[in-house]
Amino acid sequence: MIISCAFTKLSAQHTYQIDNKAQLNAYQDSLISLSEETFASKDDTERLEKNALFIKKFISALKTNGSFNYGFDSLKRVSIIKSPDNTFRIITWFLLNNDGTYRYYGTIQMGTTNGSLKLFPLTDNTNYTDANALTSNKNWFGTRYYEMIPVLVNGKPPYYILLGWKGNNLKTTKKVIEVLSFEKGEPIFGKNIFETKKNEALKNRVVFEYSKHNAMTLKVDNKVNMIVFDHLAPYDPKMVGNYEYYGSDLSFDGYRLTWGKLSLVEDIELKNDPSPNDDFYGKPVKASTIITKSIH
């Protein structure tokens, strides 16, 4: 059976003192400058060069003993979410290209017993990966994650549901429900647990696509104990499948965890409370804050 039959709070396994806080503060100051220079770049080539410097400096910072417990909270353009069991954290960010497309970057930093560095770099392979494929960190379906839900089933190793924003192009935006698990110590993205419609095969992840001009709610609602989201529909029935014309029809659907599967529940009675995250993830370049919490 599923522990608590719901999303599960996991106990911390690794705790370390931050012995090099002054050094990490200095690294963070440098990273802030590099991050802002990267986003201010007007040319794609210059932006990539600045981002490469940012990555190099970030890796140096992460090599600092005890970095796993340093939040880098002032890096507003980078999302850092730590698992509630303290075994890893996932770090993600994006670059906006001049043609309106996006490129995603990130890494998984593992918690180690001695505080040493163990990373799984994430390589964005969006353009060459089936959106429903199981992937590794080497062919990642690039996304900027903002929420994590740990799930424990039958005493097996936990898996982690990730909610993320995925800028797409000049016409549409995407949001993603992803699953991260670890098999033989290696990260695997995707899991065959998502119901969509009755009698359809289970999916490994869920990807929503909608008009660039709209925002979409995708969050955990503890009142109903579900992942809830706007039901997307075209403004005109003739535009079915043309996602630049899709937006919320003011109804809500959700996913409920049932025996290790996420079962689709349609037409949920739900009030759409205003959320700062709706605007933030609709217009990411204007971001002033970052989601780094975990939901239990």
C-alpha positions as CSV (number, residue, x, y, z in Angstrom):
1,M,0.0,0.0,0.0
2,I,1.0,3.6,-0.3
3,I,2.3,5.2,2.9
4,S,-0.4,7.6,4.0
5,C,-2.0,7.0,0.5
6,A,-0.7,10.4,-0.4
7,F,2.4,12.5,-1.0
8,T,4.9,11.6,1.7
9,K,7.2,13.6,4.0
10,L,10.6,11.9,4.1
11,S,13.1,12.1,7.0
12,A,16.4,13.8,6.5
13,Q,19.4,11.5,6.1
14,H,22.4,13.9,5.6
15,T,23.2,17.0,7.5
16,Y,26.4,19.0,7.3
17,Q,27.7,22.2,8.8
18,I,28.6,24.9,6.3
19,D,32.2,25.4,7.2
20,N,33.1,27.6,4.2
21,K,30.2,30.1,4.3
22,A,32.4,33.2,3.6
23,Q,34.0,31.5,0.6
24,L,30.6,30.4,-0.7
25,N,29.2,33.9,-0.2
26,A,32.0,35.3,-2.3
27,Y,31.3,32.7,-5.0
28,Q,27.6,33.7,-4.9
29,D,28.5,37.3,-5.4
30,S,30.5,36.4,-8.5
31,L,27.7,34.2,-9.8
32,I,25.1,36.9,-9.4
33,S,27.2,39.2,-11.6
34,L,27.8,36.5,-14.2
35,S,24.1,35.6,-14.3
36,E,23.0,39.2,-14.8
37,E,25.7,39.7,-17.5
38,T,24.4,36.5,-19.2
39,F,20.8,37.7,-19.3
40,A,21.8,41.2,-20.4
41,S,23.6,39.9,-23.4
42,K,22.0,40.9,-26.7
43,D,23.8,38.3,-28.9
44,D,23.2,34.5,-28.7
45,T,27.0,33.8,-29.0
46,E,27.9,36.2,-26.2
47,R,25.1,34.8,-24.1
48,L,26.4,31.3,-24.5
49,E,30.0,32.4,-23.7
50,K,28.8,34.2,-20.5
51,N,26.7,31.2,-19.5
52,A,29.8,28.9,-20.0
53,L,31.7,31.1,-17.5
54,F,28.8,31.0,-15.1
55,I,28.7,27.2,-15.3
56,K,32.5,27.0,-14.7
57,K,32.2,29.3,-11.7
58,F,29.2,27.4,-10.3
59,I,31.0,24.1,-10.5
60,S,33.9,25.6,-8.6
61,A,31.5,26.8,-5.9
62,L,29.8,23.4,-5.7
63,K,33.3,21.8,-5.2
64,T,33.6,23.7,-2.0
65,N,33.1,21.3,0.9
66,G,29.7,21.8,2.5
67,S,28.1,23.5,-0.6
68,F,25.2,21.1,-0.5
69,N,23.8,22.9,2.4
70,Y,24.4,26.4,1.0
71,G,21.2,27.7,-0.6
72,F,22.6,30.2,-3.1
73,D,19.3,32.1,-2.3
74,S,20.5,35.3,-4.0
75,L,20.7,33.6,-7.4
76,K,17.2,34.7,-8.5
77,R,17.4,33.3,-12.0
78,V,18.4,29.8,-10.8
79,S,15.9,27.4,-9.3
80,I,17.3,25.1,-6.5
81,I,15.0,22.5,-4.9
82,K,16.3,20.1,-2.3
83,S,14.6,16.8,-1.7
84,P,12.9,16.6,1.8
85,D,15.0,13.5,2.6
86,N,18.1,15.7,2.0
87,T,19.6,13.1,-0.5
88,F,19.9,15.5,-3.5
89,R,19.0,18.8,-4.9
90,I,18.1,19.7,-8.5
91,I,19.4,23.0,-9.9
92,T,17.9,24.4,-13.2
93,W,17.8,27.5,-15.3
94,F,17.3,28.6,-18.9
95,L,18.6,30.9,-21.6
96,L,16.2,32.8,-23.9
97,N,17.5,32.8,-27.4
98,N,17.0,35.8,-29.8
99,D,14.6,33.7,-31.9
100,G,12.2,33.2,-28.9
101,T,13.3,29.6,-28.2
102,Y,14.9,28.4,-24.9
103,R,17.8,26.4,-23.8
104,Y,17.8,24.7,-20.4
105,Y,20.7,23.9,-18.1
106,G,21.1,22.2,-14.8
107,T,22.6,19.5,-12.6
108,I,21.6,17.2,-9.8
109,Q,23.8,17.5,-6.8
110,M,23.8,14.5,-4.5
111,G,24.2,14.7,-0.7
112,T,27.3,12.7,0.2
113,T,28.3,11.5,3.7
114,N,31.5,13.5,3.7
115,G,30.3,16.6,1.9
116,S,32.3,15.9,-1.2
117,L,30.9,16.8,-4.7
118,K,28.8,14.4,-6.7
119,L,27.0,15.8,-9.7
120,F,24.8,14.5,-12.6
121,P,24.9,17.3,-15.2
122,L,21.7,17.8,-17.1
123,T,22.0,18.0,-20.9
124,D,19.0,19.6,-22.6
125,N,18.0,17.3,-25.5
126,T,14.4,18.6,-26.0
127,N,14.6,18.9,-29.7
128,Y,15.7,15.3,-30.2
129,T,13.7,13.6,-27.4
130,D,10.2,12.2,-27.5
131,A,8.2,14.1,-24.9
132,N,7.0,10.7,-23.5
133,A,10.4,9.0,-23.5
134,L,12.3,7.8,-20.4
135,T,15.5,9.8,-20.3
136,S,18.7,10.0,-18.4
137,N,20.5,13.2,-17.3
138,K,22.3,13.0,-20.7
139,N,19.2,13.5,-22.8
140,W,17.1,15.5,-20.5
141,F,13.7,17.1,-21.4
142,G,14.9,20.5,-20.3
143,T,12.6,22.2,-17.8
144,R,13.0,24.8,-15.0
145,Y,11.5,23.1,-11.9
146,Y,9.7,24.9,-9.2
147,E,8.1,22.3,-7.0
148,M,8.9,18.8,-5.8
149,I,6.6,16.1,-4.3
150,P,8.2,12.9,-2.9
151,V,6.3,9.7,-3.2
152,L,6.9,6.4,-1.3
153,V,5.2,3.2,-2.4
154,N,5.4,-0.2,-0.6
155,G,8.6,0.6,1.1
156,K,10.5,0.9,-2.2
157,P,12.9,3.7,-2.9
158,P,11.1,7.0,-3.3
159,Y,10.4,8.8,-6.5
160,Y,10.0,12.5,-6.9
161,I,7.3,14.3,-8.9
162,L,8.6,17.6,-10.3
163,L,6.5,20.5,-11.5
164,G,8.2,22.8,-14.0
165,W,7.9,25.7,-16.4
166,K,9.2,25.3,-20.0
167,G,9.3,28.3,-22.2
168,N,8.9,27.1,-25.7
169,N,8.8,29.7,-28.5
170,L,7.3,33.0,-29.6
171,K,3.8,31.5,-29.7
172,T,3.5,29.0,-26.9
173,T,4.6,28.1,-23.3
174,K,4.7,24.7,-21.7
175,K,4.4,23.3,-18.2
176,V,5.6,19.8,-17.2
177,I,4.8,17.1,-14.7
178,E,8.0,15.1,-14.5
179,V,9.1,12.1,-12.4
180,L,12.7,11.7,-11.1
181,S,13.9,8.4,-9.7
182,F,17.2,6.7,-9.1
183,E,18.1,3.3,-10.4
184,K,21.5,1.8,-9.4
185,G,22.5,5.3,-8.3
186,E,21.7,6.8,-11.7
187,P,18.9,9.4,-12.3
188,I,16.0,8.4,-14.5
189,F,13.4,11.0,-15.8
190,G,9.9,9.8,-16.5
191,K,7.8,7.0,-15.0
192,N,4.9,5.0,-16.4
193,I,2.3,6.3,-13.9
194,F,0.2,9.0,-15.6
195,E,-3.4,8.2,-16.6
196,T,-4.8,10.6,-19.2
197,K,-8.0,9.2,-20.6
198,K,-9.7,5.9,-19.9
199,N,-8.4,3.0,-22.0
200,E,-5.3,5.0,-23.0
201,A,-1.8,3.8,-22.2
202,L,-0.1,5.3,-19.2
203,K,2.3,8.1,-19.9
204,N,5.8,8.7,-18.5
205,R,5.3,12.5,-18.1
206,V,2.7,15.1,-18.8
207,V,3.3,18.2,-20.9
208,F,0.9,21.1,-21.2
209,E,1.1,23.6,-24.0
210,Y,-0.8,26.9,-24.2
211,S,-0.7,30.5,-25.6
212,K,2.3,32.5,-24.7
213,H,0.0,35.3,-23.6
214,N,-1.7,33.3,-20.9
215,A,-0.7,31.9,-17.5
216,M,-1.5,28.4,-16.3
217,T,-1.9,27.1,-12.8
218,L,0.0,23.9,-12.0
219,K,0.5,23.2,-8.3
220,V,-0.1,20.9,-5.4
221,D,-3.4,21.7,-3.6
222,N,-3.3,20.3,-0.1
223,K,-7.0,21.0,0.4
224,V,-7.9,18.3,-2.1
225,N,-4.6,16.4,-1.9
226,M,-4.0,16.5,-5.6
227,I,-1.8,18.1,-8.2
228,V,-4.3,20.6,-9.8
229,F,-4.1,22.5,-13.0
230,D,-6.2,24.6,-15.4
231,H,-8.1,22.7,-18.0
232,L,-6.7,24.0,-21.3
233,A,-8.9,24.4,-24.4
234,P,-8.8,26.4,-27.7
235,Y,-10.7,29.7,-27.8
236,D,-12.3,28.4,-31.0
237,P,-13.2,24.7,-31.6
238,K,-11.7,25.1,-35.1
239,M,-8.3,25.6,-33.4
240,V,-8.1,22.2,-31.8
241,G,-4.4,21.1,-31.8
242,N,-3.2,24.7,-32.5
243,Y,-1.8,25.4,-29.0
244,E,-1.1,29.1,-29.6
245,Y,-4.8,29.5,-29.2
246,Y,-5.1,27.5,-26.0
247,G,-5.9,28.8,-22.6
248,S,-7.8,28.0,-19.4
249,D,-11.5,27.5,-19.8
250,L,-11.9,28.3,-16.1
251,S,-12.3,24.7,-15.1
252,F,-9.8,22.5,-13.3
253,D,-8.5,19.0,-13.5
254,G,-6.1,17.1,-11.2
255,Y,-4.0,14.1,-10.6
256,R,-4.6,12.0,-7.5
257,L,-2.1,9.4,-6.3
258,T,-3.8,6.0,-6.2
259,W,-1.7,2.9,-5.6
260,G,1.4,4.4,-7.1
261,K,-0.4,5.8,-10.2
262,L,-1.5,9.3,-10.8
263,S,-5.2,9.1,-11.7
264,L,-6.7,11.9,-13.8
265,V,-9.7,13.6,-12.1
266,E,-11.6,16.0,-14.3
267,D,-13.8,19.0,-13.4
268,I,-12.6,19.5,-9.9
269,E,-14.5,22.0,-7.7
270,L,-11.7,24.4,-7.0
271,K,-11.2,28.1,-6.4
272,N,-8.3,29.5,-8.4
273,D,-6.6,31.6,-5.7
274,P,-4.2,34.1,-7.2
275,S,-0.6,32.9,-7.1
276,P,2.5,35.0,-7.7
277,N,3.9,31.9,-9.5
278,D,1.4,32.2,-12.3
279,D,2.8,35.5,-13.4
280,F,6.4,34.6,-12.7
281,Y,6.3,31.5,-14.8
282,G,4.4,33.2,-17.6
283,K,6.9,36.0,-17.8
284,P,10.2,34.5,-16.5
285,V,12.5,37.3,-17.6
286,K,10.9,39.7,-15.2
287,A,11.3,37.3,-12.3
288,S,12.2,38.8,-8.9
289,T,11.7,35.6,-6.8
290,I,12.2,31.9,-7.1
291,I,10.3,28.8,-5.8
292,T,12.6,26.6,-3.8
293,K,10.1,24.8,-1.5
294,S,9.1,21.2,-1.3
295,I,5.5,20.1,-0.8
296,H,4.6,17.2,1.4
